[in-house]
């Protein structure tokens, strides 16, 4: 259950971070939109680091 929650939280952080960068690039948002995007992607990496290597690799290889 813990691994599933880690992957779900990591996926949400990745989506939020990518959306912030996309918004800045395509919707002409101010550069301040990049700060929460970078923080969200850093959270994604941190959460993925806590998951077991075999399961994390399989989940994000697909």
C-alpha positions as CSV (number, residue, x, y, z in Angstrom):
1,X,0.0,0.0,0.0
2,X,2.9,2.4,0.8
3,X,4.4,1.9,-2.6
4,X,1.2,2.6,-4.4
5,X,0.7,5.8,-2.4
6,X,4.3,6.9,-3.2
7,X,3.7,6.2,-6.9
8,X,0.4,8.1,-6.9
9,X,2.0,11.1,-5.2
10,X,5.0,11.0,-7.5
11,X,2.7,10.9,-10.5
12,X,0.7,13.9,-9.3
13,X,3.9,15.9,-8.6
14,X,5.2,15.1,-12.1
15,X,2.0,16.1,-13.8
16,X,1.8,19.4,-11.8
17,X,5.4,20.2,-12.6
18,X,5.1,19.5,-16.3
19,X,1.8,21.5,-16.4
20,X,3.6,24.5,-14.9
21,X,6.3,24.4,-17.5
22,X,3.8,23.9,-20.3
23,X,1.7,26.8,-19.0
24,X,4.8,29.1,-18.9
25,X,5.8,28.1,-22.4
26,X,2.5,27.8,-24.3
27,X,0.1,30.1,-22.3
28,X,2.6,32.9,-21.8
29,X,2.5,32.7,-18.0
30,X,5.0,34.8,-16.1
31,X,8.4,33.3,-15.2
32,X,7.2,32.9,-11.6
33,X,5.2,29.9,-12.8
34,X,8.6,28.1,-13.1
35,X,9.3,28.1,-9.4
36,X,6.4,25.9,-8.3
37,X,7.0,23.7,-11.4
38,X,10.6,23.1,-10.3
39,X,9.6,22.5,-6.8
40,X,7.0,20.0,-7.9
41,X,9.5,18.1,-10.1
42,X,12.0,18.1,-7.3
43,X,9.2,16.5,-5.1
44,X,8.6,14.0,-7.8
45,X,12.3,12.9,-7.8
46,X,12.3,12.8,-4.0
47,X,9.2,10.6,-3.8
48,X,10.4,8.3,-6.5
49,X,13.7,7.9,-4.7
50,X,11.8,6.5,-1.7
51,X,10.2,3.7,-3.7
52,X,11.9,0.4,-4.2
53,X,14.2,0.5,-7.3
54,X,12.6,-2.5,-9.0
55,X,9.0,-1.2,-8.6
56,X,9.9,2.4,-9.4
57,X,11.7,1.4,-12.6
58,X,8.8,-0.7,-13.8
59,X,6.2,1.9,-13.1
60,X,8.0,4.7,-14.9
61,X,9.4,2.6,-17.8
62,X,5.9,2.2,-19.1
